Amino acid sequence: MRVPLAALADPANRLRVGHPSGYIGAAFIVSGLLVWGFTAGILSALLDRGGWARPWDTSRILDLERAWSTARADRQEVAGP
C-alpha cells in the first residue's frame, strides 16, 4: 500500500490508539487503513524528524476496536501526487 506523505502528515488522519494492555501510541487512519503500533511510531518519528509533521490533536485517543471501526467506515482512496 502506498500512501502519500501529505496524507500521513494531515492532522485529520493522526490520532493515538489505546490498546487493552494500557499502551497508548501513535496511529494513522488513512485510505481505510489503521496504521498503529511499531509502524505508526516509526512513521510519526520520521514525520517529526523530517520536518513534515503538522500540529495535530494529540488528545484524540481511540481504543483499538473503535479505531478499527473508524478506519473501516472511512474506506476511500487517497489521491497520489
C-alpha positions as CSV (number, residue, x, y, z in Angstrom):
1,M,0.0,0.0,0.0
2,R,1.3,3.4,-0.9
3,V,0.1,6.5,0.9
4,P,1.3,10.0,0.1
5,L,3.4,11.6,2.7
6,A,0.9,14.5,2.7
7,A,-1.9,12.1,3.8
8,L,0.2,10.9,6.7
9,A,1.1,14.4,7.8
10,D,-2.6,15.6,7.6
11,P,-3.7,16.3,11.2
12,A,-7.1,14.8,10.4
13,N,-5.5,11.4,9.8
14,R,-3.5,11.3,13.0
15,L,-4.5,10.1,16.4
16,R,-3.4,7.9,19.3
17,V,-4.7,4.4,19.9
18,G,-5.2,2.8,23.3
19,H,-4.5,-1.0,23.4
20,P,-6.3,-3.2,26.0
21,S,-2.9,-3.7,27.7
22,G,-2.8,0.0,28.6
23,Y,-0.3,1.0,25.9
24,I,-1.2,4.2,24.1
25,G,0.7,5.0,20.9
26,A,0.7,6.8,17.6
27,A,-1.7,5.9,14.9
28,F,-3.0,7.0,11.5
29,I,-6.3,6.4,9.8
30,V,-5.8,6.8,6.1
31,S,-7.3,5.3,3.0
32,G,-9.5,3.0,5.0
33,L,-6.5,1.6,6.9
34,L,-5.5,1.8,10.5
35,V,-1.7,2.1,11.0
36,W,-0.7,1.7,14.6
37,G,1.9,0.2,16.9
38,F,5.5,0.0,15.8
39,T,4.8,1.0,12.2
40,A,2.9,4.2,13.3
41,G,5.7,5.0,15.8
42,I,8.3,4.9,13.1
43,L,6.2,6.9,10.7
44,S,5.4,9.5,13.4
45,A,9.2,9.8,14.2
46,L,10.0,10.2,10.5
47,L,7.4,13.0,10.1
48,D,8.8,14.8,13.1
49,R,12.5,14.4,12.2
50,G,11.9,15.1,8.5
51,G,10.1,18.4,9.3
52,W,6.9,17.2,7.6
53,A,4.8,16.9,10.8
54,R,2.0,19.4,11.2
55,P,0.3,20.3,14.6
56,W,-2.3,17.7,15.4
57,D,-4.6,16.9,18.3
58,T,-2.6,14.5,20.5
59,S,-5.5,14.3,22.9
60,R,-7.5,12.4,20.3
61,I,-7.3,8.8,21.6
62,L,-9.5,5.9,20.5
63,D,-9.5,2.4,21.9
64,L,-8.2,-0.1,19.4
65,E,-11.6,-1.6,18.5
66,R,-13.1,1.9,17.9
67,A,-10.1,2.8,15.7
68,W,-10.5,-0.3,13.6
69,S,-14.2,0.6,13.1
70,T,-13.4,4.1,12.2
71,A,-10.9,3.0,9.6
72,R,-13.3,0.5,8.0
73,A,-16.0,3.2,7.9
74,D,-13.5,5.5,6.1
75,R,-12.6,3.3,3.2
76,Q,-11.7,5.7,0.5
77,E,-8.7,6.0,-1.9
78,V,-6.1,8.7,-1.3
79,A,-5.1,10.5,-4.5
80,G,-1.4,10.3,-5.3
81,P,0.9,13.1,-6.2
